[in-house]
Amino acid sequence: GCGRRCCPGRNNECWAPGGGGSRCYCDTYCERTRDCCADQRAACRQAALDCVVGPWGPWSGCTSACGVGSQARGRHVAVPPRHGGQPCPDLKQRRGCLGDQLLCRTAK
């Protein structure tokens, strides 16, 4: 069986001999292609650890003091994925903003 050879993603090196001289695969992609080894779920998915992220931080200030700009915020990885667990979601976000500082109002 697969034993500890479970690999995240699509990895054709993670295989074991199957019935009739064929190969079965131990990577997490085999769940889509349906060619997993019989013990893949027990050996890989039960030991899988999904990514866990922290909360979003505050939005940064607008990059433009006057007019169109952008803001950003981020979060950190609290627990990285292991053994084929779900990958981390986006760690950064961006959004548009309008800078409207006192200096802009004075200039207008």
Secondary structure, 3 states (H helix, E strand, C coil): CCCCCCECCCCCCCEEECHHHCEEECECCHHHHCCECCCHHHHHHCCCECCEECCCCCCCCCCCCEEEEEEEEECCEEECCECCCCCCCCCEEEEEEEEECHHHHHHC
